[in-house]
Amino acid sequence: MPDSLALNDFLAGVERRAFRIAQIALGHEQDALDAVQDAMLRLARGYAQRPQQQWRPLFYRILQNRIRDVQRRRRVRRRVMSLLPWATDDVEDAVEQIPDPAPGPVRQLQGAEALGALHEAVRTLPVRQREAFLLRSLEGLDVAGTAQAMGCSEGSVKTHYFRALQSLRSRLGDLIS
């Protein structure tokens, strides 16, 4: 059983330095606090039973990994946000500037018409093609899962699905892309 008092003393002793390291690396106080807290929790949950002399290097390794995670997440968020036409340099403001995704009345009518045409076209497909299309597209099953559900081979699923897509594309033309 780990000595919880010793672990508490260790964490209290490294808290300020760890926060300073995280704050310098991340440049944001709240992110630094989150990183330190997460590192402390991970050490306490996963490594408290280890000998005390291993805690310091383990803690700082966990902290560095957490800092890298936050930095990586920021880079990805910046890349994604830079692709958006309304994005600004401030990621927090950019999220608030996202336009309302609700389509206008004309787009809603076009969508309803397209959905009706798709529904009608799917109903006219041969049974096996319809099954393959609906299981793959609507249910999101992979080829193996669809084959199991249909009681046929994976190759057969691929053929039925491909033919269904070809048929739907030829029937619906510009409605689907």
Secondary structure, DSSP 8 states (H G I E B T S, - for coil): ---HHHHHHHHHHHHHHHHHHHHHHH--HHHHHHHHHHHHHHHHHHHTTS-HHHHHHHHHHHHHHHHHHHHHHHHHHHHHHHHSTT--S-HHHHHHT-------HHHHHHHHHHHHHHHHHHHTS-HHHHHHHIIIIIS---HHHHHHHHTS-HHHHHHHHHHHHHHHHHHHGGG--
